[in-house]
Amino acid sequence: MLSATMEVDTDQVTLEAARLVKLASVACKKWECTGMPEEVSETAADALDITHSVIRLEAEETGESMIDQLPETRRGRLLAAAWLLVLAGTDEHGESLDLAIASKLLCQAAEA
């Protein structure tokens, strides 16, 4: 049996998360301006999934859970803040601004 080992570049995944969260923000903004809610649901689900993946990757790399304790690094804190904003932005009463800020925080976290 072959075992495939794939190294994950957390920075690249974080940047991809920023991109998907930005797409969700744009879709949400269109919806706020009387757009179609279907696009919001799809992009929000993608944004939530990939942001959660970034949080898991960071926890695996640093050994600290962002749920149980406050992150000790700037990067960890930026990721935790972004995650909370993605949750807020994809909530029933979420706003596109929540997601736009989260996208920027994810970009900063990738650079940290």
C-alpha positions in Angstrom: 0.0 0.0 0.0 1.3 3.4 -0.9 1.2 6.3 1.5 0.9 9.7 0.0 2.4 12.5 2.0 1.4 16.0 0.9 3.0 19.0 2.5 0.5 21.8 2.9 1.6 25.4 2.6 -0.4 27.2 5.3 0.4 30.6 3.8 -1.1 29.5 0.4 -4.2 28.0 2.0 -4.6 31.2 4.0 -4.3 33.4 0.9 -6.9 31.1 -0.8 -9.1 31.5 2.2 -8.8 35.3 1.9 -9.8 35.1 -1.8 -12.8 33.0 -1.1 -13.9 35.2 1.8 -13.5 38.2 -0.5 -15.8 36.5 -3.0 -18.3 35.9 -0.3 -18.1 39.5 0.7 -18.8 40.6 -2.9 -21.7 38.3 -3.2 -23.1 39.5 0.1 -22.7 43.1 -1.0 -24.6 42.4 -4.2 -27.3 40.7 -2.1 -27.5 43.7 0.2 -28.1 45.8 -3.0 -31.0 43.4 -3.9 -29.0 40.7 -5.5 -29.6 36.9 -5.5 -29.3 35.1 -2.2 -28.2 31.8 -3.8 -24.7 33.1 -4.6 -24.3 34.3 -1.0 -25.1 30.8 0.4 -22.6 29.1 -1.9 -19.8 31.5 -1.3 -20.4 31.7 2.4 -20.2 27.9 2.7 -16.9 27.9 0.8 -15.6 30.7 3.0 -16.6 29.0 6.2 -15.0 25.6 5.1 -11.7 27.0 4.0 -11.3 29.4 7.0 -12.0 26.5 9.3 -9.3 24.5 7.5 -6.8 27.3 8.1 -7.6 27.4 11.8 -7.1 23.6 12.0 -3.8 23.9 10.0 -2.5 26.6 12.3 -3.5 24.6 15.4 -1.5 21.6 14.0 1.5 23.7 13.2 1.6 25.6 16.5 0.1 23.0 18.8 -2.3 25.6 20.3 -6.1 25.5 19.9 -7.6 28.9 19.1 -10.9 27.7 20.7 -9.6 26.7 24.2 -7.0 29.5 24.7 -6.0 32.8 23.3 -3.4 32.5 20.5 0.1 33.6 21.6 1.3 34.8 18.2 0.2 37.8 16.0 -0.5 35.3 13.2 -2.7 33.2 15.4 -4.6 36.3 16.7 -5.2 37.5 13.2 -6.5 34.1 12.2 -8.7 33.9 15.2 -10.1 37.4 14.5 -10.7 36.5 10.9 -12.5 33.3 11.8 -14.8 35.2 14.2 -15.6 37.8 11.5 -16.3 35.0 8.9 -18.7 33.5 11.4 -20.3 36.9 12.0 -20.4 37.7 8.2 -22.0 34.4 7.3 -24.6 34.6 10.1 -28.2 35.3 9.2 -27.7 39.0 10.0 -24.1 39.1 8.8 -22.8 41.9 6.6 -20.4 42.1 3.6 -18.2 44.4 5.7 -17.6 41.6 8.2 -16.3 39.4 5.4 -14.3 42.2 3.7 -12.4 42.8 7.0 -11.9 39.1 7.5 -10.4 38.8 4.0 -7.9 41.5 4.8 -7.0 39.9 8.2 -6.4 36.6 6.4 -4.0 38.3 4.0 -2.1 39.9 6.9 -2.0 36.5 8.7 -0.4 34.9 5.6 2.3 37.6 5.6 2.9 37.4 9.4 
